[in-house]
Amino acid sequence: MVRKAQSLSPWTIDALRVLGRQISSERRLRQWTQESLAERAGISSKTLIGIEKGAPGAAIGTVFELASLLGIPLVGAAEPTARQVVDTRFALLPTRVHAREREDDDDF
């Protein structure tokens, strides 16, 4: 099956590049090879190379695991207050969201 090309916003593309560069920089500071980090994360070197270049195809869990292995703080994980705010806000939201019924426009 042919996979449809995904269009990403410039913000998303930039965020992928920044996170990829952070992963690459932290790996180099620790003097780890791509092969050794890939092995620690349980992924192929090819996957790691793509992530470090900002390729969008990697699973988010894989990218977060690399960040965790390298000590890169993740969104809200380092700050208990941020996590608490998100949890509180989430608890206030409805469990389901339904599409609004559209009223027929009978005005001719």
NORWO-V473048 format. One record per residue. N is the residue number from 1. SS is DSSP state (H for helix, E for strand, C for the rest). OMEGA is omega in whole degrees, 0 to 359 (NA if undefined). Layout:
BEGIN
<<N/SS/OMEGA> <N/SS/OMEGA>>
END
This chain:
BEGIN
<<1/C/180> <2/C/181> <3/C/179> <4/C/179> <5/C/182> <6/C/177> <7/C/182> <8/C/178> <9/C/177> <10/H/178> <11/H/180> <12/H/179> <13/H/179> <14/H/180> <15/H/178> <16/H/179> <17/H/181> <18/H/180> <19/H/177> <20/H/178> <21/H/177> <22/H/180> <23/H/179> <24/H/181> <25/H/180> <26/H/178> <27/H/181> <28/H/177> <29/H/178> <30/C/181> <31/C/175> <32/C/174> <33/C/176> <34/H/181> <35/H/182> <36/H/178> <37/H/179> <38/H/179> <39/H/179> <40/H/182> <41/H/180> <42/C/179> <43/C/178> <44/C/177> <45/H/180> <46/H/178> <47/H/179> <48/H/179> <49/H/178> <50/H/180> <51/H/180> <52/H/177> <53/H/179> <54/C/179> <55/C/185> <56/C/188> <57/C/184> <58/C/177> <59/C/182> <60/H/178> <61/H/178> <62/H/180> <63/H/178> <64/H/178> <65/H/177> <66/H/179> <67/H/179> <68/H/179> <69/H/183> <70/H/179> <71/C/178> <72/C/182> <73/C/179> <74/C/183> <75/C/175> <76/C/184> <77/C/184> <78/C/184> <79/C/179> <80/H/180> <81/H/179> <82/H/179> <83/H/181> <84/H/179> <85/H/180> <86/H/180> <87/H/179> <88/H/180> <89/H/180> <90/H/180> <91/H/181> <92/H/183> <93/C/176> <94/C/181> <95/C/179> <96/C/177> <97/C/181> <98/C/177> <99/C/179> <100/C/177> <101/C/180> <102/C/178> <103/C/178> <104/C/178> <105/C/182> <106/C/181> <107/C/181> <108/C/NA>>
END
